[in-house]
Each structure stands twice: as C-alpha cells, then as structure tokens.
Amino acid sequence: MSGSLYTLIPELQPFARELIRVASAAGLSPRITSTRRSTAEQARLYQRFLAGLSQYPVAPPGTSAHEYGFAFDLLIYDAGRLPELGRVWVNAGGVWGGAFNDPIHFEYPGFVKHAPAPQFWNTFERVANWASFLIPQLGVGTETQEERQTRQQRLAAALGIPPGIRQR
C-alpha cells in the first residue's frame, strides 16, 4: 500500500498537495496513510473490515477508487476537524468520504465504481501486480476532457491555486 502522492492520477496530485498544505497551515499535522492500492491489498483490507478489525469502511476489491489512483486517505492531528477539510474538498468539487462514514477518504471526482473483480483475478493480480504501477489505467471514468478540465479549474479555485499554475 502506497502513501506516495506520485501513485495518484496526475490530475489529482496538485490538489492533494494543496489540501495537505491547507491542513498544515491550520496546524493539523496531516499524514497521508494510503494512496494507490493493488487489488490484493484492497482484498486484504476488505477482509480485515469484514472481520471487524478496521476503524473505517473498506470497499470490496475491484470497486475502490484507491485501486485506480483516484483517492487518498488523510489523517490529521485533530480528527474532529476532518469535516472542515471535507467541506473544503467538496466545495472544490471533490468527493469526501465523510458522506459515507469514511472521513479520512478524499477522492477525485469522476471515478466510476466497477463491479467486483471475478475470483480468478486475485490469482492473476498476484503475478502481475508489479506491472499495475507501470501500465496506465485506461477507461476509468466517463468524463470528457472538457468536464475534467472544468472540475480541475473548480478544485484549483477552491483551494486557492491561481489559474494556469500547475503544481508539482
């Protein structure tokens, strides 16, 4: 399981960094705990969730935005202030997990949940997992280029990023 913002889709990375900057400026000591996950990692987390060993909900393997680089989990020093960060994220056009009892979950808009992967996929995934980080995920989401650009502009404006500025 990765905690690196570089494993997220490129469109999400500058906004995730900006949310971390906003949380840091507010003295919340933000910490990314999860970004992109393999299907095997998602399956392991899901089994822990089903066994009652997870504080937060976990989507079934094959259906999580984390598996496609569309989401990250963010912990802060004062968890009671997560709704504030969630409002910033939602006002910017993002999807906040607080709406579905997962307040540490921040997601890029436009992710389309897929049906759970067939059982045979887990075996294949164990063999080819390393390649999943090298091969771009195609066909995730249904947004047009124009819709994506509009969402990115809204997110940038809400987070205070000047138009035309691309953050690294």
TAWOGI-V151445 format. One record per backbone hydrogen bond with DSSP energy under -0.5 kcal/mol. NH is the residue of the N-H (numbers start at 1). CO is the residue of the C=O. Records with the same first field share a line. If there is no record, write none. Layout:
NH: CO / CO
//
This chain:
2: 36
7: 4
8: 5
9: 69
12: 9
13: 9
14: 10
16: 12
17: 13
18: 14
19: 15
20: 16
21: 17
22: 18
23: 19
24: 20
25: 21
26: 22
27: 24
28: 23
31: 75
33: 73
34: 73
35: 2
37: 66
42: 38
43: 39
44: 40
45: 41
46: 42
47: 43
48: 44
49: 45
50: 46
51: 47
52: 49
53: 48
57: 101
63: 60
67: 64
68: 65
69: 66
70: 65
71: 65
72: 106
73: 34
74: 104
75: 31
77: 28
79: 77
81: 78
82: 79
84: 81
85: 81
86: 82
87: 83
88: 84
89: 85
90: 86
91: 87
92: 88
93: 90
94: 89
95: 107
96: 94
97: 105
99: 96
100: 97
101: 98
102: 97
105: 102
106: 72
107: 95
108: 70
111: 108
113: 111
117: 61
121: 118
122: 119
123: 119 / 120
124: 120
125: 121
126: 122
127: 123
128: 124
129: 125
131: 128
132: 128 / 129
133: 129 / 130
134: 131
135: 131
136: 134
138: 136
141: 139
142: 110
148: 144
149: 145
150: 146
151: 147
152: 148
153: 149
154: 150
155: 151
156: 152
157: 153
158: 154
159: 155
160: 157
161: 156
162: 160
165: 162
166: 164
167: 165
//
